[in-house]
Amino acid sequence: MKYLNIYLLALLTIFIVGCSDDDPAMNSASTTVSFAQSEVTFNENAGIVKVPLTIEGERNGMIKVTFKVEDGSATVNEHYIVTTTTVYIPTDASDTFGCEIRLLDDGMTENDDRNLKVTIENVEGAQTGAISTCNVILKDVDKNPYFKLMGTWTFNAVKATDGSAVSFTVTISDGGDEANLEKSYVFNGFTDGKGYDATIPWTVDYNKTSETLSVVQGPTYAKYNFGFVGEVRVCPMDLTAALSKSLEGTWNETFDRIEFDPNGIIGVGVFDSGEYAGYWAVYAECYMVKK
């Protein structure tokens, strides 16, 4: 009997929880939900993306939206994976809601842009708005030099101080910042005066029209004691190790080699209260080879 009483108590607890007044009520106000646009474009290498919704009108409760995703020229599980088919929109939420899709990059294979279709299949707690279907274009990036240059490279040079060879690994990316798109890169990896090369960032501008690169002064990546607190940055320099505005670079037709202007060097500049105080590591005859 003792066990029976415990069992009944457990059932009563479940019943009380299941009937809790804390469950969110569905929206009953005059609200519409639709896609923000009838067509959106994402780069095929964008990773996880969201086809955004727009919500109009007053809200006093939860809204539930269910999506249907259909292949166009893009094929599910080959070019994309649907990660969210249902979203719940709380009353006061200000986040961006939408159908979440993970894009599968096809590597360096060049192809035409692909597409898929997302439809608002059902809405609870609101009405479907004017745009219930969105054409999603997956833009091929493999013809674009900006994306072709991304990846892992080996930096090769000679030390401008003694002529000995040096090489280290550099990764080229946009740094995860959309503002850099087709404008600049973040190069990660640089062997400085202490031999550190893992995550030191340097900045290289991408010149779309001339199809060239420009090494420019990068961010401060550390501060060291030089008898003063010196900020250190990867910088372009002339052959005397004086600061330069930029150092130009070009890539070959197969996008697997970058040559930098031999009339300049790339080095670590030391700055005292923002003023250039000298160099720490300087490399000449610089070039990079893609791994």
Secondary structure, DSSP 8 states (H G I E B T S, - for coil): -HHHHHHHHHHHHHHHHHT-TTS--B--SSEEEEES-SEEEEETT--EEEEEEEEEE--SSBEEEEEEEEESSS-BTTTEEE--SEEEE-TT--S--EEEEEE---TT-----EEEEEEEEEEESSEE-S--EEEEEEE--TT-HHHHT-EEEEEEEEETTT--EEEEEEEEE-TT-GGGTTTEEEEE----TT---SS-EEEEEEETTTTEEEEE-----EEEESSSEEEEEEEEEETTS-B-S-EEEEE-TTS-EEEE-TTEEEEEEEEETTEEEEEEEEEEEEEEEE-
